[in-house]
Amino acid sequence: MKAITFIIFGLIGYWIYFSLKKEGILWIPKIILCIGGFVGFFWGITFLFPFIWEPFLKSTSALGQLTKTIIFGIAYSTIYCSLAMATIYKWVDKIDKKIEERIGNSNKPYK
């Protein structure tokens, strides 16, 4: 168990080292934004589902519940993804441009 933990945390540490060496300190806000968008999506589902379940999704038949849940999922995903593309991923693109300004576009920036 200790060896597996050592290997897993060693790989995570190497990934962080390699990312900092390649992209610099700007790697950290980029990862925070991407993970925050992912967490925000699932937080929104767990936050909105109880409010929508009783008046809209609860139905007498299983097929009705399934259909309404699918409609809710598609609508929520469409709205959230369009908002995320308009905000979060625009910021990530700006960070990528700053990284390219800092280290260039080559594969070996520190040579």
JOMONOR-V880978 format. One record per backbone hydrogen bond with DSSP energy under -1.0 kcal/mol. CO is the residue of the C=O (numbers start at 1). NH is the residue of the N-H. Records with the same first field share a line. If there is no record, write none. Layout:
CO->NH / NH
This chain:
1->5
2->6
3->7
4->8
5->9
6->10
7->11
8->12
9->13
10->14
11->15
12->16
13->17
14->18
15->19
16->20
17->21
18->22
19->23
20->24
24->27
25->28
26->30
27->31
28->32
29->33
30->34
31->35
32->36
33->37
34->38
35->39
36->40
37->41
38->42
39->43
40->44
41->45
42->46
43->47
44->48
45->49
48->52
49->53
52->56 / 57
53->58
61->65
62->66
63->67
64->68
65->69
66->70
67->71
68->72
69->73
70->74
71->75
72->76
73->77
74->78
75->79
76->80
77->81
78->82
79->83
80->84
81->85
82->86
83->87
84->89
87->91
88->92
89->93
90->94
91->95
92->96
93->97
94->98
95->99
96->100
97->101
98->102
99->103
100->104
108->111
